[in-house]
């Protein structure tokens, strides 16, 4: 996958209809926004995309599904703090890339 900068994609939800979201990122780290620009994340407990809030620089679910108006005072285009983004990127990179022990021996 290559980087995506604001492409509109469709995503399923367990407890709701498919939703269209703008995506920013790549296979290692991506952020999603509603068509109105509010950052969202998938809330596994609710089975729906919910508006994201920042807690100590990290995204957390507001618990408000995007089928409802955003929480009062929520700012659009939220981004996680750089160290949090880097941590998520590193974890995903490790998950997707084979370690040297997993590579075939090639003399």
C-alpha positions as CSV (number, residue, x, y, z in Angstrom):
1,X,0.0,0.0,0.0
2,X,1.2,3.5,-0.7
3,X,0.4,6.6,1.2
4,X,-3.1,8.0,1.0
5,X,-3.7,11.7,1.4
6,X,-7.4,12.4,1.8
7,X,-8.8,9.6,-0.4
8,X,-12.5,8.8,0.3
9,X,-12.9,5.1,1.1
10,X,-15.9,3.1,2.3
11,X,-15.7,1.1,5.6
12,X,-18.0,-1.5,7.1
13,X,-19.4,-1.3,10.6
14,X,-20.6,-4.2,12.7
15,X,-23.6,-2.3,14.1
16,X,-24.3,0.2,11.4
17,X,-24.2,0.9,7.7
18,X,-21.1,1.3,5.7
19,X,-19.5,4.8,6.0
20,X,-17.4,6.9,3.8
21,X,-14.3,8.4,5.4
22,X,-11.3,10.3,4.3
23,X,-8.1,8.5,5.0
24,X,-4.6,10.0,5.6
25,X,-1.6,7.6,6.0
26,X,-0.3,4.2,5.0
27,X,-0.4,0.6,6.1
28,X,1.7,1.5,9.1
29,X,-0.3,4.4,10.5
30,X,-3.5,6.0,9.2
31,X,-6.0,8.5,10.4
32,X,-9.6,8.7,9.3
33,X,-12.0,11.6,9.2
34,X,-15.7,12.1,8.5
35,X,-16.6,14.0,5.3
36,X,-17.0,17.1,7.6
37,X,-13.4,16.7,8.8
38,X,-13.9,15.2,12.3
39,X,-11.3,12.5,13.2
40,X,-12.8,9.1,14.0
41,X,-11.8,5.7,15.2
42,X,-13.6,2.4,15.2
43,X,-15.1,1.7,18.7
44,X,-14.9,-2.1,19.0
45,X,-17.4,-2.0,22.0
46,X,-20.1,-0.2,20.0
47,X,-19.2,-1.8,16.6
48,X,-19.3,1.6,15.0
49,X,-17.0,4.5,14.0
50,X,-17.1,7.2,16.7
51,X,-15.7,10.7,17.0
52,X,-12.2,10.7,18.4
53,X,-11.1,12.7,21.3
54,X,-7.5,13.3,22.5
55,X,-6.5,11.9,25.9
56,X,-2.8,12.6,26.8
57,X,-2.1,13.0,23.1
58,X,-3.7,9.7,22.1
59,X,-6.9,9.0,20.3
60,X,-9.8,7.6,22.4
61,X,-13.4,7.0,21.4
62,X,-15.9,9.7,22.5
63,X,-18.5,7.0,22.5
64,X,-20.6,9.2,20.1
65,X,-21.2,7.4,16.8
66,X,-20.6,9.4,13.6
67,X,-24.3,9.0,12.7
68,X,-24.9,11.6,15.5
69,X,-23.7,15.2,15.7
70,X,-20.2,15.6,17.0
71,X,-19.8,16.3,20.8
72,X,-19.9,20.0,21.7
73,X,-16.6,21.7,21.4
74,X,-14.9,19.0,19.4
75,X,-12.4,20.3,17.0
76,X,-12.0,18.9,13.5
77,X,-8.8,17.4,12.1
78,X,-7.4,16.1,15.4
79,X,-4.0,14.4,15.3
80,X,-2.2,12.2,17.8
81,X,1.0,13.5,19.3
82,X,4.1,12.7,17.3
83,X,5.6,10.2,19.8
84,X,2.2,8.3,19.9
85,X,2.1,8.2,16.1
86,X,5.7,7.0,16.0
87,X,4.9,4.3,18.5
88,X,1.9,3.0,16.6
89,X,3.9,3.1,13.3
90,X,6.8,1.1,14.9
91,X,4.4,-1.5,16.3
92,X,2.7,-2.0,13.0
93,X,6.0,-2.0,11.1
94,X,7.2,-4.9,13.3
95,X,3.9,-6.8,12.8
96,X,4.0,-6.5,9.0
97,X,7.7,-6.9,8.4
98,X,9.4,-10.3,8.8
99,X,12.3,-10.5,11.3
100,X,15.7,-11.7,10.1
101,X,15.0,-15.1,11.8
102,X,11.9,-15.5,9.5
103,X,13.8,-14.8,6.3
104,X,15.1,-17.7,4.2
105,X,18.8,-18.4,4.4
106,X,20.5,-17.1,1.3
107,X,24.2,-17.7,1.2
